[in-house]
Amino acid sequence: MIGIDTDVLIRIINDDDPVQSKKIRTLLAPFDSVPQSVRINDVVLAEAVWTLQSAYRWSKSEIVAALRVLAATSTFAFENRDTFLAAIGSYEQSGAGFADCLITGKNAAAGCDFTATFDRAMRSVPGVKVL
């Protein structure tokens, strides 16, 4: 198993730098048929969504589609695939940011009764208590 950083994930998703993309394809080729052999941690996911929104100006629907492709790719391993999938759903259905949805999902998976916040954009995320 190997881990990847945000800049590598952005190249995988966006394929916008031919030189870097070729290096990544070469790196990942031996792992293509090995399930859960390339780890994408939650910090990388959150940074990638932020980068796609802010630097690349991707829409929420474009980001959700890309995240769903990642989640469905057996080569990729996540901290918790179910939590990642739940965060994608919460992000898609609410006004909250992806990182907030991931935080809430991780807290729920850890057994928290709710996630307390002052962020009103999170009010429609399940498991959130806006103070």
Stockholm file with secondary structure:
# STOCKHOLM 1.0

chainA/1-131         MIGIDTDVLIRIINDDDPVQSKKIRTLLAPFDSVPQSVRINDVVLAEAVWTLQSAYRWSKSEIVAALRVLAATSTFAFENRDTFLAAIGSYEQSGAGFADCLITGKNAAAGCDFTATFDRAMRSVPGVKVL
#=GR chainA/1-131 SS CEECCHHHHHHHHHCCCHHHHHHHHHHHGGGTTSTTCEEECHHHHHHHHHHHHHTSCCCHHHHHHHHHHHHHCTTEEESCHHHHHHHHHHHHHSSSCHHHHHHHHHHHHTTCSCEEESCGGGTTSTTEEEC
#=GC SS_cons         CEECCHHHHHHHHHCCCHHHHHHHHHHHGGGTTSTTCEEECHHHHHHHHHHHHHTSCCCHHHHHHHHHHHHHCTTEEESCHHHHHHHHHHHHHSSSCHHHHHHHHHHHHTTCSCEEESCGGGTTSTTEEEC
//
